[in-house]
Amino acid sequence: MSDLFYDEFADYYDEMINWESRLKFEGKHFKKLFGRHGVKRVLDAGCGTGKHSILFAGLGLQVVGIDASEPMLEQAKRNAEEEGAKGIRFAVGNFAELTRTIRGRFDAVVCLGNSLPHLIADADVVQTLREFYALLRKGGLLVLQGVHFDHYLDSAESAVAVTDGVRDGRPITFRRHYEFKGTKVIFHVSVFDRYRRELLENYNSPLNPIRRELLETFLEKVGFTDIQFYKNIALRPLTAASKNLACLARKPEV
Ligand SMILES: C[S@@+](CC[C@H](N)C(=O)[O-])C[C@H]1O[C@@H](n2cnc3c(N)ncnc32)[C@H](O)[C@@H]1O
């Protein structure tokens, strides 16, 4: 069930992401959003190293974090313990079969950090949205967040992010980029020794660059309503130039 790509760099995924600034920004907006929707129980699907699960637990919510990668979940458990987070259940699970592992109903399901595009077949994306729908209570909220692929598919802009980190006391640089091959995308992560500028490791994983319109069609097909697209969790308007996308949708009340 494991996604080998994440298994391989689970130990230093957190080094690659600037969690402090990301959570500082997203934290206040999730608090508002969840408050407005009366969210008490949340499913963090594709929780990775658990940083959002820990954030949500800190807001007093009951949290279930699921991920296909056991090494990512191990890191999530270490993070939760280090940060003294209470009330999170982490479980191994695959998006397309969540209802086999998880019981109960959630007020919100979130799938953040471009996790959904790891499902290469559109049929798996639809099946996953069905699982999210089944796990939501009536009126429950779905939050998806990731790359706005329309922007990159429709422009010549390359998608590259560079961050510095440390591994085993050694300064390193991560270079993340998307390689566009027609309608296909390969996500590359290269790790360099920062001073010697030597390539240490290279990982890659195919992604499904789902367009906004297609995602909306899938959500409607599954039964979601009130589907809205934004550029981020602050719910700023999505434009053709937006590099990221956030989507909110509801399971109908009746
Ligand atoms: C880019 S990371 C995002 C992690 C975290 N949500 C964040 O925002 O940083 C994608 C995560 O999705 C998980 N994932 C990928 N495919 C999955 C699947 N089919 N079922 C469950 N988790 C999956 C990976 O193991 C990885 O932890």
The ligand as a MOL file (V3000), in Angstrom:
LIG
                    3D

  0  0  0     0  0            999 V3000
M  V30 BEGIN CTAB
M  V30 COUNTS 27 29 0 0 0
M  V30 BEGIN ATOM
M  V30 1 C 2.8110 15.9700 -0.8690 0
M  V30 2 S 2.4940 14.9520 0.5000 0 CHG=1
M  V30 3 C 1.4070 16.0030 1.4030 0
M  V30 4 C 1.4700 15.7530 2.8640 0
M  V30 5 C 0.7220 16.7890 3.7190 0
M  V30 6 N -0.7090 16.7060 3.5310 0
M  V30 7 C 1.2240 18.1960 3.4340 0
M  V30 8 O 0.4020 19.0760 3.1420 0
M  V30 9 O 2.4290 18.4120 3.5360 0 CHG=-1
M  V30 10 C 1.4000 13.7280 -0.1680 0
M  V30 11 C 1.0310 12.6450 0.8270 0
M  V30 12 O -0.0170 11.8590 0.2390 0
M  V30 13 C 0.2510 10.4880 0.5330 0
M  V30 14 N -0.3960 9.6690 -0.4890 0
M  V30 15 C -0.0970 9.5910 -1.8070 0
M  V30 16 N -0.9130 8.7290 -2.4210 0
M  V30 17 C -1.7580 8.2510 -1.4720 0
M  V30 18 C -2.8460 7.3240 -1.4840 0
M  V30 19 N -3.2180 6.7250 -2.6070 0
M  V30 20 N -3.4910 7.0690 -0.3290 0
M  V30 21 C -3.1220 7.6920 0.8250 0
M  V30 22 N -2.0950 8.5770 0.8990 0
M  V30 23 C -1.4260 8.8540 -0.2290 0
M  V30 24 C 1.7660 10.3750 0.5050 0
M  V30 25 O 2.2400 9.2400 1.1860 0
M  V30 26 C 2.1860 11.7030 1.1390 0
M  V30 27 O 2.3630 11.5960 2.5160 0
M  V30 END ATOM
M  V30 BEGIN BOND
M  V30 1 1 1 2
M  V30 2 1 2 3
M  V30 3 1 2 10
M  V30 4 1 3 4
M  V30 5 1 4 5
M  V30 6 1 5 6
M  V30 7 1 5 7
M  V30 8 2 7 8
M  V30 9 1 7 9
M  V30 10 1 10 11
M  V30 11 1 11 12
M  V30 12 1 11 26
M  V30 13 1 12 13
M  V30 14 1 13 14
M  V30 15 1 13 24
M  V30 16 1 14 15
M  V30 17 1 14 23
M  V30 18 2 15 16
M  V30 19 1 16 17
M  V30 20 1 17 18
M  V30 21 2 17 23
M  V30 22 1 18 19
M  V30 23 2 18 20
M  V30 24 1 20 21
M  V30 25 2 21 22
M  V30 26 1 22 23
M  V30 27 1 24 25
M  V30 28 1 24 26
M  V30 29 1 26 27
M  V30 END BOND
M  V30 END CTAB
M  END
